[in-house]
């Protein structure tokens, strides 16, 4: 689904004149600092379809003739186009505030073609503007609001408040590494959420206490946030629950990684008391699994040790990665906990990214 970046014009792209608030001559024409660089970077990634939306009070009347509006407007569009910034739609409401036009922001009358359109995901779209009406517009559309005002400005319902377009650019680059998946079968019902960059929201519940303890190592040592709520047919055995959690977790990680631009791709090994655990991880798009862990007990806690090989094999398949796991030691608890910790550290290293890099870590140009 397509995502929109709905951008206000006056005060957001162009500086707004402090007296009459109308950009009706080239003498009043001036870009907001940093906007061209940021929008050029955003446009080059192609993550969002750019839409300009602006209230222009009385446009087309004697108080604001169209012929006064067009020269600054056309110069702005031409300048931006020269930097690769093209708006797929330009929406302008010319009404006065007292007219209560349904098309005037924060009204949504100008956005009919995007509302209830299955091609667009408004919940993952953003409205960027310098006024509270832009924040209200985002709320009315079911989108997210970014307010271009000094940090510390009080405004409810914003995901970001800043007067820096560079910070907006960085935020948009770094904000898409989350995923939510629900998997329901005749044997299990699993809800999963992940944020690879961590938001502090972590909760694990599978009905298997030792398995929960192992899964908790992943967010703790990788820095991600993870929610797993699994209900399975434990009256049969542990297999379906552990397998389907692996499926959901692998799909969460794969989905949250997105196009993988800028990630490190590889990682990690660590000791766990008398045990040595090594996990080699490569998000290269292929799935190869190697396991070299020998247990001496049938169970640790309430989970069968034989299921951990199956768990990580299923996980590697769903993550579409090469995963090599080896561990040696005497204590079976330490053995599998070392593996989970090493996996978490490998994950942390591999998903680390440079948010300003569009480069895929592959000589093939695709992973």
N, C-alpha and C positions, 0 to 999 in steps of 0.2 A: 504493500500500500504506500501511496505517496504521502510525504509529510510537507507541511507548509511552514514557511517563515513569513509571517505577515508583519510588515514593517511600516510604521508610521513615517510620514515625510518630515513635516516641520518640527524641528526640535530633536529629531532623531537622525535624519540623513542631512538635512540642511539646518543651519542655525536659524532660530526663529527670531524675527525682529521684536525687540522688547516693547515697542509702543503700540503698533497696530496689528502685530502678529500676522501680517500678510507679506509674502515674498512676491511682490508685484513689480519688481524691476531688477535689472542686473546689478544695480548698486547694492541691493540687499542680499545678493547671492554669495553664500559661503557655506562650505561643507563643515559638518561636525568633525572635530579632530579624530583621526583614526578610522573613520567609517569606510573609506574607500579600501584601505588595506584589509580591514576585517571582512568586508563583504566580498572582496576579490578572493580571499582565502576560502570563505564559506561556499561561494559559487563554484570554485574549482573542484571542490569535493563532490558536489552533486547530491548531497544528502537531503537537501530541501528544495522545494519549488518556491521561488521568491515571488511574493505578492506585495504590492504597495497599496496601502489603504489610508486615505486621508480625508479629514473634514476640511473643506475650503469654504468658509462662511460667505455666502452671497456670490459665489463664483458665477459669472455670466450676467450679473446685474451691473448697474451703474456704479455701485460701490466697489466692485471688484471685476472689471471687464476681463473677458477671456483673453483679449489681446495683450493684457498686462501679465496674465498668468503664464502664457505659453512660452515666452523667451526663457525665463529661469527654468521652467519645467523641462523644456527640450534640451537646454544646455546640461542640466543635471543628468538626464537620461543618456545623452551622447557621451558625456564624460565617463559615466559608469560603464556604459557598453564598451568603451575603449579599454576598460580593465576587466572585461569578461563578465560583467554584472548585468544580467538581463532579467527583467521582471516578466513572468508569464502572464501577469494580470495587473492592471492598474485600476484601482477602485477609488472613485472620488465622489463624495457626497457634498453638493453645493448648498444645502439648506442652511437656514439660520437656526440657532438653538431653540428659539420659541416655537418653531414649526413642529417640533417633536417628530421629525421624520424617522420612520423605521429603518432607514438606511444610514442614518447618522450614528457614528460610533458613540456609545458602546452598543447601539442597536446592530442587529446582524442581517439587516435587509440586503446589504450588498453582497452577502456571502451565500446566497441561496444555492449556487451550483456546487458548493463544497459540503453543505450540510446534508447528512444522510446519503452521501455519495460513497459507495463502497470502494471507490478508487483512492479515497483520502482517509488518512488516520488523523483526525483532529486532536485526539488525546495525546499524540506524540508530536503535535505541531506547536509552534510558539508564536506569540504576539510580542513584538518589540516596540516599545513606545516610551515617551517621556511624561505621559500624563496618567492619572488614575483611570481615565476613561479607557485607555488602552488595556489596563489591568482588568477592568470590568468587561471589556470586549473578549478578552481571553477566557474569562469565566463563562460568559454567555455562549461562547463557541465550544466550550469543553476543552480548550487548549491550555497551554502553560504561558505564564506572563513573565517577561523580562522588562524591568523598569529602568530606563536610562536616567538615573538621578544619582546624586551623591550617596555613597555608602553611608548607612546610618539613617537614611530616609525611612520613615515609618509608612509601610504599605502592606496590608495583608494580601495573601494569595499570590505572592511572587516567588518564583524559583531562584531569581537573582535580582539584586538591586545594585547597580554600579553605574558610574559615569564614564567607564572605560570600554570602548568598543573592542580593545584587545582582550579584555577579560570576558566579554561576551563571546568572542571567537573561541577562546580557550574553553569556556564552559560548554559551548555547543559541540566542540570536538570531543570533549571528555564525558559527555552525558549519556551516551548511548550503549553503555556496557551492562545492561540489565536484561533479565528475561524472566518470564513467568510461564510455567507449564503445569497443566493439570492432566493427569493420566488416570483413566478409570477403566478397569477391566473387571471380569467376573471374580478375579482373585484379589485385586488390590485397588485402593483409591489413594492417589498420591498428589499432593499439591506441593509445588516447588517454586522458590523464588531465589534469584541470585543477583548480586551487584558486585561485579569484579573489582570495583574500586572502593567498596566498603561504605556503608552508611550506618553501621552499628546495629542493624536489625538482623538478629540471628536467633533461630529457634529450631531445634531438632527433636522430632518425636516419631519413632518408628514402631514402638511396642517392644523393641529389643534393646535392653538397657546398655549392654556392652557395645552394640553396633552404634547406638546414639553417641556413646563416649568416643568411639573412633571417628564418626562423622563430624563431631564437634572440633576435632583437630584441624579440619580443613579450613573453616573460617578463621580459627584462632591463629594458625600459622601461615595462612596465605594472604590475610588481610581482606578477603572478600566478605560479604555479608551473605548469609545462607539461611533459607527457611525450607525445611523438609517436614511435611506433615503426612505421615504414611499410615494407612490402616490396611492390614492385609490378613490373609487367612492363616494366622499363626496357629490355629487349632490343627491345621494340616501339617505344616512345618515352616521353617524360616526361608525357604528357597524363593518363593514368589515375591515376598516383601523385599529381600535384599537385592534380588535381580531387578525388580522394577524401580527401586530407588536408584540403582546404578544407571538404568535407562534414563530416568528423569534428570539425574545430576549431570550425566553426559550431555543430554540435549540442552540443559540450561547453560552449561559452559560453552558449548558450540554456538548456541544462538547469541549469547552475550558477547562473544568475541567479534561478531559482525564480519567485516571484510578483512580483519586481522592487520590492517595497515599500522605500521609503527611498532608492532609487538616484538619482544625479544625472541620468542618462539621456542627456546630451549631451556632446560635445567635439570638435577640437584642431588646431593647425597648428605647423609648425616649419621652420627652415632646415636644410639639409644641405650644408655648404660652399657651392659656387656654386649649388646647387639650392634651390628652395623647394617644400616639400611641404605640402599641406593635406588633411586628412581631416576630414570632417564626419560625425558619427555620431549616430544617434537610435534608441534601443531602444524605439520606439513601437509595435511589433507589426506594422508594415507593411514591405514590402521594396521599396525603390526604389534603383536603382544608377545612379550617374553617374560616368563615367571620362573624365578628360582628362589623359592622360599619353602623350607621343609619344617612342618610342625610336628611336635611329638605328642600333642594332645588332640583329642577329637573335638573338644569344646574349649573355648575361653569365655567365661561368663555364660551368657545364654545364647551364644552364636556358635555354629559349627565352623571350625577352622577351614574346612574344605570349601566353604562358600566364598572365602576372600579372593581366591584365584578367580572364581567365576565373576565376582563383583568387579574386579579391576579389568578383566577381559571385556566384560559388557561395557564398562565405563570407557575404555579406550576405543571401542567400536563406535559408541555414540558421540564421543568427542572428535572422532576421525583424526586420531593422532597415533603416532608410534609411542608405545609405553613399555619400557623395560624395567622390571622390578626384581631386585634381589635383596636378600637379607639373611644374616646368619646370627646365631646366638642361642642361649640356653633357655631363657624365660619366654614362653609363648606369648604372654601378655606384652612384654617389651618388644617382641618380634613384630607383631602386627601393628602395635602402636607406632613403632619406628617407621614402618612402611607408610602409614597414614600421614605421619608428620613429614616424612621425606616427600611424599606426593604433594602435600600442601605447599611445601617450600619450592618444589619444582614448578607447581602451578603459579606461585607468586612470581617466580623469576620469568617464566615463559610468557605470562600475560602482561607483564610490565610493558608500558609503551611510551613512546614519545608522541604526545598529542599533536605536535606540529609536523609530524612526518607522515607523508602519504605513501611511503615506500613499503612495499611488501618484502619481508625478509626471505626472499627467494630469487635466485637467478632466473627462474622460469617466468617470473612476473605474475604467478598465480599460485595460491596454496589453498 
